[in-house]
Amino acid sequence: MMFTKRATVALTAGVLAASVATAQQDQDLQPVIKSANEINQSAEQSQEKINSITDQIETKLQKFKAINKEIEGLDVYNAQLRKQIDNQQSEMAALNKAIDEVSVVERQITPLMLRMIDGLAQFVELDVPFLPDERAERIAGLRTLMDRADVAPSEKFRRVMEAYQVEMDYGRTIEAYSGLHTINGEEREVDFLRIGRTALVYQTRDAGLQGRWNKQTNQWEELPSSYRTQITKGLRMAKKQLAPDLLMLPVAITD
């Protein structure tokens, strides 16, 4: 029993000594542990900064790539624009040349149009005398048009050509129109019948008198009553009141 107590005391003393030593070691390790924790916290903060910097670098890298693509697109676009500008400059040069040529043509075409109008007036004067007022007014309008500075030469030329076309159409159409005509010194209302330029006849409203233009003598002359029915028929045909049919009328004979 004595031995046992001594052993117990010794064991207790050893435990106490070990506990004291452990406590002393823990106390000695506290600064190390604290430093380790601080290092870990600093490492975590550093890692967070690294992650943030990495994210910023990745974002900037994406922006850099996008800007590079945009620059490449702009280079292609600018190259295309340069081609268009070159083409536009070529077109401008061609237009300037054309403008200069137009000025030359305008100086040449104006006298031509004046001669065309004079020729048309002479033609109407020598032609069968149908629609004299209308045709004279058309020529007078052309002369007035030529004096206007606010009308382009192209429009003037179009109007002159249009007048020529109207005169050409007279040669292949049939027409009936009313007007005044002097018969035996008395002005009468009559119906005129024009068949192309081959025949121009008239008939009074009561169909009592009729006559024709003699192109050889350049005078009006009366027609016998035997033409009354044919002239009436021709007038109705020209007014679309009868279907086209054969007419027996005197025509001008030219050499």
C-alpha positions in Angstrom: 0.0 0.0 0.0 2.8 2.4 0.8 4.2 1.7 -2.7 1.0 2.3 -4.3 0.5 5.7 -2.7 4.0 6.8 -3.6 3.3 5.7 -7.2 0.1 7.6 -7.3 1.7 10.7 -6.0 4.5 10.4 -8.4 2.1 9.9 -11.3 0.1 12.8 -10.2 3.1 14.9 -10.0 4.1 13.8 -13.5 0.7 14.7 -14.8 0.8 18.1 -13.2 4.3 18.6 -14.6 3.1 17.6 -18.0 0.1 19.8 -17.8 2.3 22.7 -16.7 4.6 22.0 -19.6 1.7 21.8 -22.1 0.2 25.0 -20.8 3.6 26.6 -21.1 3.9 25.3 -24.7 0.4 26.5 -25.5 1.3 29.9 -24.1 4.4 29.9 -26.2 2.5 28.8 -29.3 -0.1 31.6 -29.1 2.0 34.2 -30.9 2.8 31.7 -33.6 -0.8 30.8 -34.0 -1.8 34.4 -34.0 0.9 35.1 -36.6 -0.3 32.2 -38.7 -3.9 33.5 -38.6 -2.7 36.9 -39.6 -0.8 35.4 -42.4 -3.8 33.4 -43.5 -6.0 36.5 -43.4 -3.4 38.5 -45.3 -3.2 35.6 -47.9 -7.0 35.6 -48.2 -7.0 39.3 -48.8 -4.2 39.1 -51.2 -6.0 36.3 -53.1 -9.1 38.4 -53.2 -7.1 41.3 -54.7 -5.5 38.9 -57.1 -8.9 37.6 -58.1 -10.2 41.2 -58.5 -7.2 42.1 -60.6 -7.6 39.0 -62.7 -11.3 39.9 -63.3 -10.3 43.4 -64.3 -7.6 42.1 -66.6 -10.1 39.7 -68.2 -12.7 42.4 -68.6 -10.1 44.7 -70.2 -8.9 41.9 -72.4 -12.4 41.4 -73.7 -12.8 45.1 -74.3 -9.4 45.1 -76.1 -10.6 42.3 -78.3 -13.9 44.0 -79.0 -12.1 47.3 -79.8 -9.7 45.4 -82.1 -12.7 43.9 -84.0 -14.3 47.3 -84.2 -11.1 48.8 -85.6 -10.9 46.0 -88.2 -14.5 46.7 -89.2 -13.7 50.4 -89.4 -10.7 49.7 -91.6 -12.9 47.8 -94.0 -15.6 50.5 -93.9 -13.0 53.2 -94.5 -11.5 51.3 -97.4 -15.0 51.0 -98.9 -15.6 54.7 -98.3 -12.4 55.6 -100.0 -13.5 53.6 -103.1 -16.9 55.4 -103.0 -15.2 58.8 -102.7 -12.9 58.0 -105.6 -15.9 57.0 -107.7 -17.8 60.1 -106.7 -14.8 62.2 -107.6 -14.7 60.5 -111.0 -18.4 61.1 -111.4 -18.0 64.8 -110.4 -15.3 65.2 -113.0 -17.5 63.5 -115.6 -20.4 65.8 -114.6 -18.3 68.9 -114.8 -17.2 67.9 -118.2 -20.9 67.1 -119.2 -21.9 70.6 -117.9 -19.3 72.2 -120.0 -20.5 70.2 -123.0 -24.2 71.1 -122.2 -23.3 74.7 -122.3 -21.9 74.2 -125.8 -24.9 72.2 -126.9 -27.2 74.8 -125.5 -25.6 77.5 -127.5 -26.0 75.4 -130.6 -29.5 74.1 -129.9 -31.2 77.4 -129.3 -30.6 78.7 -132.9 -31.8 75.2 -134.1 -35.1 75.5 -132.2 -35.7 79.0 -133.5 -35.2 77.7 -137.0 -37.5 74.8 -136.3 -40.2 77.2 -135.1 -39.8 79.4 -138.2 -40.0 76.3 -140.4 -43.1 75.1 -138.6 -44.8 78.5 -139.1 -43.9 78.4 -142.8 -45.3 74.9 -143.1 -48.6 75.9 -141.4 -48.9 78.9 -143.6 -48.5 76.8 -146.8 -50.6 73.9 -145.5 -54.3 73.3 -145.8 -56.0 76.0 -143.6 -57.6 73.9 -140.9 -57.7 75.0 -137.3 -55.9 78.2 -138.2 -56.4 79.9 -134.8 -55.3 76.9 -132.8 -52.2 76.3 -134.9 -51.2 79.9 -134.9 -51.6 80.1 -131.2 -49.4 77.1 -130.7 -46.6 78.7 -132.8 -47.0 82.0 -130.9 -46.7 80.1 -127.6 -43.4 78.5 -128.8 -42.0 81.9 -129.7 -42.9 83.3 -126.2 -41.5 80.2 -124.6 -38.1 80.7 -126.3 -37.8 84.2 -124.7 -38.4 82.8 -121.1 -35.3 82.5 -119.0 -37.0 80.3 -116.3 -37.6 77.4 -118.7 -34.8 74.9 -119.3 -33.6 74.3 -122.9 -34.6 70.7 -122.6 -38.2 71.7 -121.9 -38.2 74.2 -124.8 -36.9 71.5 -127.1 -39.6 69.0 -125.8 -42.3 71.5 -126.5 -41.0 72.2 -130.1 -40.9 68.5 -130.8 -44.4 68.1 -129.4 -45.7 70.7 -131.8 -44.1 68.9 -134.7 -45.7 65.7 -133.5 -49.1 67.3 -133.4 -48.7 68.5 -137.0 -47.6 65.0 -138.0 -50.7 63.5 -136.4 -52.9 65.7 -138.4 -51.9 63.9 -141.5 -53.3 60.6 -140.4 -56.5 61.5 -138.5 -60.0 62.5 -139.4 -61.6 65.4 -137.5 -64.8 67.5 -137.4 -64.9 70.9 -135.8 -67.2 74.0 -135.9 -66.2 77.5 -136.9 -67.2 80.6 -138.9 -66.7 80.8 -142.6 -67.4 83.5 -145.1 -69.7 82.4 -147.9 -70.7 84.8 -150.6 -69.6 87.7 -148.4 -71.6 86.5 -145.5 -70.1 84.9 -142.3 -71.8 81.6 -141.6 -71.5 79.0 -138.9 -70.3 75.8 -140.6 -69.0 72.3 -139.7 -65.5 71.6 -141.1 -64.4 68.0 -142.0 -60.7 67.3 -142.3 -59.5 64.0 -143.6 -55.8 63.9 -143.0 -54.4 66.5 -145.3 -56.1 65.2 -148.4 -59.4 66.9 -147.9 -60.9 69.8 -146.1 -64.6 70.5 -146.7 -67.3 72.5 -144.9 -71.1 72.3 -144.7 -73.5 74.8 -143.3 -75.6 73.9 -140.3 -78.7 73.5 -142.4 -76.7 71.3 -144.9 -77.8 73.7 -147.6 -74.3 74.7 -148.8 -71.0 72.9 -148.8 -67.5 73.6 -150.2 -63.9 72.5 -150.2 -60.4 73.9 -150.1 -58.7 73.7 -153.5 -55.0 73.2 -152.8 -54.0 73.9 -156.3 -55.6 77.4 -156.3 -55.3 77.9 -152.6 -59.0 79.0 -152.5 -62.3 77.8 -151.2 -64.8 76.7 -153.8 -68.4 75.5 -153.5 -69.4 71.9 -154.1 -72.5 70.7 -155.7 -75.3 69.3 -153.6 -74.4 65.8 -154.8 -71.7 65.8 -152.1 -74.1 66.8 -149.3 -74.8 63.2 -148.2 -71.2 62.2 -148.2 -70.1 65.2 -146.2 -72.8 64.7 -143.7 -71.8 61.1 -143.4 -68.1 62.0 -143.0 -69.0 64.5 -140.2 -70.9 61.9 -138.3 -68.0 59.4 -138.7 -65.5 62.0 -137.4 -67.8 62.6 -134.4 -67.9 58.9 -133.7 -71.6 58.7 -134.5 -71.1 56.3 -137.4 -68.7 53.5 -137.9 -65.9 54.1 -140.4 -67.0 53.6 -144.0 -66.1 54.6 -147.6 -66.5 58.3 -148.5 -66.7 59.8 -151.9 -65.1 63.3 -151.6 -62.9 65.5 -153.7 -59.3 65.4 -152.7 -56.3 67.6 -153.4 -54.1 66.4 -156.3 -50.5 67.4 -155.9 -47.8 67.3 -158.5 
